[in-house]
Amino acid sequence: MAFEFTLETVLRVRKIAEDREERLLTQILQQIAQCRQSLTDLALRRTELCLGRERVLAAGTSAAELLLLNGQIRTVEALEESGRQHWAGLEKLRAQQMIVYETAHANRSLLATMREQARDRFEAEQAREEQKQMDDRFSAARHGLPGKVGNDCRSLPGASS
């Protein structure tokens, strides 16, 4: 008789749900990494623009060039602020998704543990049954009961009937 776990279908469904939640969490983490990289790139661009503005001021170039650089700096600063807000939203989403994933993982783990315990009980019962059958055969052979083990002494040559 083979081992059957009655909740195997539920366990598979929970594994699928856990995998889905893990993929969503991974996607959110990737978006956070991209957002952080964008913020790093924007900060570098802002630094470059500020240095360019300092060079323009030192060189005594036109006000139009200075206005252009200031406009670009304000644009980059606005993009940075937007990026920080987006990052904060992603962090909230990550925290929520982490809870969902941990719940799905716990639900699947609980059933997996139940299955392993049931398998252990099944295997122990199988071992007890096998041992009982072996003990019964040994006992039957020892007491000379025919037909149990094929240890019928009457079938041996020279045995008296």
Rosetta silent file (secondary structure, phi, psi, omega in degrees, C-alpha in Angstrom):
SEQUENCE: MAFEFTLETVLRVRKIAEDREERLLTQILQQIAQCRQSLTDLALRRTELCLGRERVLAAGTSAAELLLLNGQIRTVEALEESGRQHWAGLEKLRAQQMIVYETAHANRSLLATMREQARDRFEAEQAREEQKQMDDRFSAARHGLPGKVGNDCRSLPGASS
SCORE:     score description
SCORE:     0.000 S_00000001
   1 L     0.000  131.951 -178.127    0.000    0.000    0.000 S_00000001
   2 L   -89.305  154.127  178.882    1.403    3.391   -1.009 S_00000001
   3 L   -72.227  132.211  175.139    1.412    6.508    1.170 S_00000001
   4 L  -129.342  130.738  176.562   -1.393    8.945    0.432 S_00000001
   5 L  -105.646  117.734 -173.062   -1.741   12.366    2.010 S_00000001
   6 L   -64.198  -23.350 -178.346   -5.359   13.471    1.870 S_00000001
   7 L  -101.520   21.268 -177.627   -4.424   17.159    1.773 S_00000001
   8 H   -59.274  -40.174  179.469   -1.882   16.806   -1.059 S_00000001
   9 H   -64.328  -43.349  178.160   -3.988   18.955   -3.402 S_00000001
  10 H   -62.332  -40.545  178.628   -4.283   21.685   -0.785 S_00000001
  11 H   -62.108  -43.094  178.076   -0.527   21.509   -0.247 S_00000001
  12 H   -62.400  -42.528  179.320    0.092   21.934   -3.998 S_00000001
  13 H   -62.663  -41.836  179.437   -2.267   24.924   -4.116 S_00000001
  14 H   -67.415  -34.512  176.805   -0.493   26.494   -1.143 S_00000001
  15 H   -66.134  -41.640  177.361    2.890   25.915   -2.785 S_00000001
  16 H   -62.009  -43.815  179.390    1.648   27.647   -5.939 S_00000001
  17 H   -63.592  -43.002  178.809    0.353   30.562   -3.842 S_00000001
  18 H   -62.054  -44.502  179.365    3.656   30.814   -1.957 S_00000001
  19 H   -61.615  -41.211  179.303    5.624   30.805   -5.219 S_00000001
  20 H   -62.209  -46.413 -179.307    3.356   33.531   -6.648 S_00000001
  21 H   -65.277  -36.032  177.692    3.786   35.739   -3.571 S_00000001
  22 H   -66.535  -40.576  177.483    7.545   35.187   -3.645 S_00000001
  23 H   -63.041  -42.141  178.559    7.669   36.249   -7.315 S_00000001
  24 H   -62.601  -41.933  177.780    5.678   39.402   -6.501 S_00000001
  25 H   -62.176  -42.151  178.501    8.046   40.205   -3.640 S_00000001
  26 H   -62.256  -41.501  178.469   11.022   39.686   -5.946 S_00000001
  27 H   -62.742  -41.846  178.940    9.497   42.038   -8.521 S_00000001
  28 H   -63.776  -43.150  179.144    8.969   44.706   -5.867 S_00000001
  29 H   -62.968  -36.790  176.815   12.570   44.306   -4.673 S_00000001
  30 H   -66.192  -40.479  177.824   13.782   44.683   -8.259 S_00000001
  31 H   -63.850  -38.802  177.411   11.715   47.868   -8.642 S_00000001
  32 H   -62.753  -44.208  179.643   13.215   49.216   -5.411 S_00000001
  33 H   -62.264  -41.753  178.299   16.714   48.487   -6.708 S_00000001
  34 H   -64.472  -40.937  179.711   15.927   50.248   -9.994 S_00000001
  35 H   -63.496  -44.495  179.339   14.468   53.226   -8.138 S_00000001
  36 H   -63.053  -39.480  178.206   17.551   53.496   -5.914 S_00000001
  37 H   -65.406  -40.412  177.903   19.809   53.329   -8.965 S_00000001
  38 H   -62.411  -41.913  178.471   17.775   56.064  -10.657 S_00000001
  39 H   -64.161  -39.144  177.151   18.097   58.243   -7.561 S_00000001
  40 H   -63.152  -43.949  178.676   21.849   57.652   -7.528 S_00000001
  41 H   -62.986  -41.529  179.360   22.054   58.596  -11.207 S_00000001
  42 H   -65.302  -40.146  178.812   19.960   61.731  -10.609 S_00000001
  43 H   -63.454  -39.909  177.150   22.148   62.783   -7.674 S_00000001
  44 H   -64.426  -43.260  179.064   25.221   62.378   -9.859 S_00000001
  45 H   -62.479  -42.989  178.768   23.581   64.434  -12.637 S_00000001
  46 H   -61.471  -42.474  178.177   22.618   67.169  -10.156 S_00000001
  47 H   -60.851  -44.080  178.541   26.205   67.291   -8.887 S_00000001
  48 H   -61.783  -42.308  179.540   27.495   67.591  -12.449 S_00000001
  49 H   -65.625  -40.692  179.149   25.019   70.412  -13.173 S_00000001
  50 H   -64.691  -40.547  176.099   25.960   72.268  -10.002 S_00000001
  51 H   -64.354  -39.065  177.190   29.646   72.012  -10.891 S_00000001
  52 H   -63.777  -39.053  178.238   28.818   73.251  -14.388 S_00000001
  53 H   -63.885  -41.119  178.202   26.953   76.203  -12.900 S_00000001
  54 H   -62.231  -39.951  178.183   29.995   77.047  -10.761 S_00000001
  55 H   -65.129  -40.706  179.708   32.195   76.971  -13.861 S_00000001
  56 H   -64.042  -42.969  178.705   29.743   79.225  -15.721 S_00000001
  57 H   -63.359  -40.830 -179.137   29.694   81.689  -12.819 S_00000001
  58 H   -69.702  -32.192 -177.737   33.480   81.689  -12.632 S_00000001
  59 H   -83.111  -13.645  178.734   33.849   82.160  -16.375 S_00000001
  60 L    71.794   38.693  179.112   31.424   85.046  -16.444 S_00000001
  61 L   -80.764 -176.854 -171.356   29.206   83.618  -19.200 S_00000001
  62 L   -68.670  156.739  178.013   25.756   84.801  -20.110 S_00000001
  63 H   -66.334  -30.042  179.772   22.737   84.892  -17.842 S_00000001
  64 H   -62.422  -41.663  178.335   20.862   82.717  -20.363 S_00000001
  65 H   -66.335  -39.507  178.428   23.320   79.886  -19.822 S_00000001
  66 H   -64.664  -42.853  177.850   23.023   80.298  -16.068 S_00000001
  67 H   -62.620  -40.092  179.027   19.213   80.249  -16.284 S_00000001
  68 H   -61.980  -47.179  178.900   19.357   77.114  -18.414 S_00000001
  69 H   -63.443  -42.427  178.108   21.580   75.321  -15.882 S_00000001
  70 H   -62.012  -39.143  177.451   19.382   76.443  -12.966 S_00000001
  71 H   -64.230  -41.575  178.115   16.317   75.112  -14.796 S_00000001
  72 H   -65.532  -38.717  178.416   18.030   71.790  -15.388 S_00000001
  73 H   -63.968  -45.077  178.382   19.031   71.590  -11.716 S_00000001
  74 H   -62.173  -38.142  178.243   15.442   72.297  -10.616 S_00000001
  75 H   -63.767  -45.065  179.183   14.189   69.608  -13.015 S_00000001
  76 H   -64.699  -41.067  178.109   16.631   67.049  -11.647 S_00000001
  77 H   -62.413  -39.746  177.580   15.708   68.004   -8.056 S_00000001
  78 H   -65.234  -40.312  177.276   12.014   67.555   -8.886 S_00000001
  79 H   -64.994  -38.065  176.988   12.767   64.153  -10.415 S_00000001
  80 H   -62.785  -44.404  179.753   14.726   63.220   -7.283 S_00000001
  81 H   -62.611  -43.427  177.476   11.795   64.190   -5.049 S_00000001
  82 H   -61.707  -41.976  178.197    9.421   62.193   -7.221 S_00000001
  83 H   -63.456  -39.741  178.187   11.826   59.242   -7.102 S_00000001
  84 H   -65.212  -40.411  177.546   12.048   59.423   -3.307 S_00000001
  85 H   -64.752  -41.488  177.546    8.252   59.413   -3.048 S_00000001
  86 H   -62.570  -42.906  178.751    8.075   56.457   -5.430 S_00000001
  87 H   -60.900  -44.024  178.921   10.726   54.645   -3.391 S_00000001
  88 H   -61.104  -41.031  177.543    8.766   55.255   -0.180 S_00000001
  89 H   -63.841  -40.410  177.784    5.647   53.813   -1.826 S_00000001
  90 H   -65.298  -37.600  178.402    7.597   50.768   -2.974 S_00000001
  91 H   -64.080  -40.280  175.957    8.965   50.250    0.535 S_00000001
  92 H   -63.028  -44.125  178.882    5.407   50.254    1.924 S_00000001
  93 H   -62.504  -39.708  177.917    4.386   47.811   -0.776 S_00000001
  94 H   -61.611  -43.737 -179.764    7.405   45.636    0.038 S_00000001
  95 H   -63.033  -42.237  178.453    6.464   45.528    3.714 S_00000001
  96 H   -64.783  -45.016 -178.031    2.893   44.527    2.857 S_00000001
  97 H   -67.210  -32.436  177.971    4.017   41.899    0.364 S_00000001
  98 H   -62.797  -40.841  178.019    6.515   40.504    2.850 S_00000001
  99 H   -64.177  -43.582  179.805    3.656   39.858    5.287 S_00000001
 100 H   -62.801  -44.357  179.832    1.600   38.191    2.551 S_00000001
 101 H   -64.342  -46.006 -178.994    4.558   36.032    1.508 S_00000001
 102 H   -60.992  -37.410  177.492    5.417   35.039    5.083 S_00000001
 103 H   -65.492  -46.652  178.724    1.788   34.030    5.665 S_00000001
 104 H   -61.484  -40.955  178.904    1.719   31.945    2.468 S_00000001
 105 H   -63.713  -44.194 -179.787    5.050   30.352    3.428 S_00000001
 106 H   -63.859  -41.292  179.239    3.813   29.513    6.927 S_00000001
 107 H   -62.830  -43.471  179.342    0.607   27.991    5.551 S_00000001
 108 H   -68.546  -41.561 -179.520    2.535   25.809    3.117 S_00000001
 109 H   -62.834  -38.951  179.194    5.134   24.850    5.710 S_00000001
 110 H   -60.247  -47.981  179.631    2.447   23.787    8.158 S_00000001
 111 H   -67.122  -37.263  178.371    0.903   21.403    5.641 S_00000001
 112 H   -63.314  -40.133  177.218    4.308   20.122    4.544 S_00000001
 113 H   -64.389  -42.912  177.955    5.134   19.342    8.173 S_00000001
 114 H   -60.595  -40.975  179.561    1.786   17.590    8.574 S_00000001
 115 H   -64.158  -43.791 -179.932    2.527   15.512    5.459 S_00000001
 116 H   -64.116  -39.663  177.453    5.961   14.513    6.747 S_00000001
 117 H   -64.605  -41.991  178.552    4.511   13.529   10.110 S_00000001
 118 H   -64.226  -40.817  178.052    1.796   11.480    8.389 S_00000001
 119 H   -63.097  -42.486  178.793    4.449    9.827    6.184 S_00000001
 120 H   -61.473  -43.787  177.685    6.544    8.995    9.258 S_00000001
 121 H   -63.174  -41.874  179.666    3.509    7.456   10.990 S_00000001
 122 H   -61.637  -47.337 -178.877    2.665    5.501    7.829 S_00000001
 123 H   -65.522  -36.295  177.742    6.208    4.173    7.483 S_00000001
 124 H   -66.475  -41.419  178.425    6.326    3.224   11.164 S_00000001
 125 H   -65.070  -40.937  177.717    3.024    1.374   10.813 S_00000001
 126 H   -60.936  -43.968 -179.919    4.308   -0.386    7.679 S_00000001
 127 H   -63.771  -40.509  177.631    7.443   -1.453    9.569 S_00000001
 128 H   -62.832  -42.517  179.185    5.329   -2.749   12.481 S_00000001
 129 H   -62.768  -44.917  179.173    3.151   -4.730   10.067 S_00000001
 130 H   -62.796  -42.308  179.373    6.180   -6.252    8.356 S_00000001
 131 H   -64.404  -40.281  179.262    7.736   -7.124   11.696 S_00000001
 132 H   -63.043  -42.586  178.925    4.451   -8.699   12.872 S_00000001
 133 H   -64.091  -41.972  178.558    4.260  -10.811    9.713 S_00000001
 134 H   -64.768  -41.601  177.823    7.857  -11.945   10.158 S_00000001
 135 H   -62.709  -41.772  179.212    7.201  -12.759   13.828 S_00000001
 136 H   -63.268  -42.162  179.231    4.067  -14.732   12.888 S_00000001
 137 H   -64.836  -43.767  179.160    6.003  -16.716   10.274 S_00000001
 138 H   -62.916  -43.889 -179.611    8.826  -17.435   12.713 S_00000001
 139 H   -63.778  -41.275  179.948    6.380  -18.467   15.418 S_00000001
 140 H   -65.479  -41.479  179.608    4.485  -20.731   13.005 S_00000001
 141 H   -67.382  -37.198 -178.553    7.708  -22.374   11.845 S_00000001
 142 H   -67.748  -36.470 -178.894    8.877  -22.826   15.406 S_00000001
 143 L   -92.092    4.460  175.374    5.677  -24.507   16.465 S_00000001
 144 L    71.431   28.119  177.671    5.596  -26.661   13.352 S_00000001
 145 L   -77.572  124.812 -177.131    2.420  -25.225   11.886 S_00000001
 146 L   -72.375  151.946  171.169    2.207  -26.353    8.262 S_00000001
 147 L    83.412   -9.330 -177.428    1.747  -24.028    5.344 S_00000001
 148 L   -79.948  -46.933 -173.265    2.935  -20.857    6.989 S_00000001
 149 L  -122.736   -8.872 -173.403    6.569  -20.750    5.911 S_00000001
 150 L    84.534   24.176 -178.278    7.066  -23.869    3.857 S_00000001
 151 L  -109.647   40.528 -179.039    8.859  -25.436    6.793 S_00000001
 152 L   -78.881  114.958 -175.519    6.618  -28.481    6.951 S_00000001
 153 H   -66.151  -24.617 -177.732    8.794  -31.296    8.343 S_00000001
 154 H   -67.631  -21.078 -178.666    6.608  -33.997    6.763 S_00000001
 155 H   -86.295   -5.728  179.556    7.836  -32.976    3.320 S_00000001
 156 L   -78.636  144.905  177.775   11.474  -33.641    4.210 S_00000001
 157 L   -64.366  137.474  178.584   13.018  -36.950    3.075 S_00000001
 158 L    85.572    2.288  178.868   13.164  -39.506    5.851 S_00000001
 159 L   -82.103  140.300  179.499   10.416  -37.820    7.851 S_00000001
 160 L   -85.946  143.587 -178.598    7.876  -40.149    9.326 S_00000001
 161 L  -102.511    0.000    0.000    4.237  -39.585    8.573 S_00000001
